[in-house]
């Protein structure tokens, strides 16, 4: 199979498995709501320098995700996305999450797939999983607009030993996430009494609303969008998602970010036309295409075989493991073709601009 | 796109197209292939010399709905090569449905055999055959037919009383004037036979085989209990190496080998396909020790140039990819790696058949 010019743009997600995040594997996160298994890729090490780091993980545990460590801040903005694992219902989360925003520790609770937007420098968390009702759990993604995960912890529950351990791990490298951690002088105490229940940050918490790719189910606005996309002859192919979430910068408090989320169940091409391109296109901004599985017992299982063409030469790449495809601005990509699907898989785009401009090529 | 090394091996079926409207519009005689009310409504005919890179093969694909003789006054006829006549239905949900009743005469005796299910008729080299008559058509879509002849130039000696050298010449000239080359070398026999179908004695019954006898896939599942021990062995080997059918593979498929075809050095398939995805999992390209052609045809009798699907196939060890959405033949010379086949989308079920120039179908995975 083709090996070549664009090989460096396809990354199996397991290059960034974070073993120490395994709930039962590390003291720090044992008995917490944190991930059972997780990938965390960053621009510096894995994504060819993109100003992005992102995660994908499976979650079943209850409780605080980083006991004693939160709230925390980052020097970059991010979007935190909770999604369910029912491929027939993209609006089902199967869990209840409480999330604190701001120094006020304003609590926001939701039980539907949701995105929480966190501006650069804004204290956020604790994140507490109150309940998990889907027997296989749920998933969570971080989309952070920095090439290097960088966190300043503000919780007052960390012991000196814990801090020392984290510093040491970081100095040794190779353990835990590639995270530059620092510890704030200012500490914020988290107790039931210090939590608040206002509405100052309501606008940072948004449910994920899917739009159907079935024409008869489109709202007038969606139809306008659909017609815009299909006006040059592009049609939805059999391999595409029947129900897709797409959040743009305008939905994300003006972040230079847009992302999709959807389940994919069928073989075939994703886009038909225009012409012979079957969806080959370019964007004026960078994006990452992420293909992941939906089997929480094996994060390395995709459940499908996918081919994608890269570059104007249509170099074809084929994979059957969870994979990120980096599409630098101006590099043409697609068609995507699902050759077979054994189990529904999921896919998300992370586009590094508020809009998603597409120009079809060929 | 890089230079296309194998482009000459992937051809639209329309390269062998004959404009039957033009042919039918010709004054007497109508034309060698449309010279009977039962003959094709539309047809393509590709041959080794002109279209198939010298393969020792010529084959057709056509749609039929008319009642009556296929070559009025011209039959019986002979060829210097053996051939298979494959009568198939256009009901993609049921490979056992023909939707027509056909009578074919075999031998100098013109023993008339009749069938009304999908059937292959094996005609040894030199054996007089036909008249061929469509007696009845029940299917609103008519039926399909393909010829697989083991000669690279279609060559026919007509023995019917109603044909003359002059008529044949005029026929060819008239067709040539219509801008179409008839890729057929026609002769008229010294010996003439009057059309005179006789009651079958069973002498030629072994030359007529229902396609259902070769059924290997039904409703997307392999029919394992019908496999021969050799086929079973091959299948078990495939399973052992992780190979299996992909989602794009056949809904219904029949496969006739040389042993089913009176020992011909040929094996052929007929199948219906309706789903996107890859055809074979667990294997990339494969090779055969014999030549074969892969024929992708549509099932819309109103448009022989409609496939109803978009398909990609890799050719050569370089995996050069070819993509088509029109009826197409892919020529696979012996030893040339080909596959995978990946179906990008399907609007309407389509048909696929392969004609391989060996009695057996040995396949070796390359990658």
Interface residues (C-beta under 8 A of the other chain):
Chain A: X1 X2 X237 X238 X239 X266 X267 X268 X269 X272 X276 X278 X305 X307 X313 X314 X316 X335 X337 X338 X339 X340 X341
Chain B: X1 X2 X246 X247 X248 X275 X276 X277 X278 X281 X284 X310 X312 X319 X321 X323 X340 X342 X343 X344 X345 X346 X367
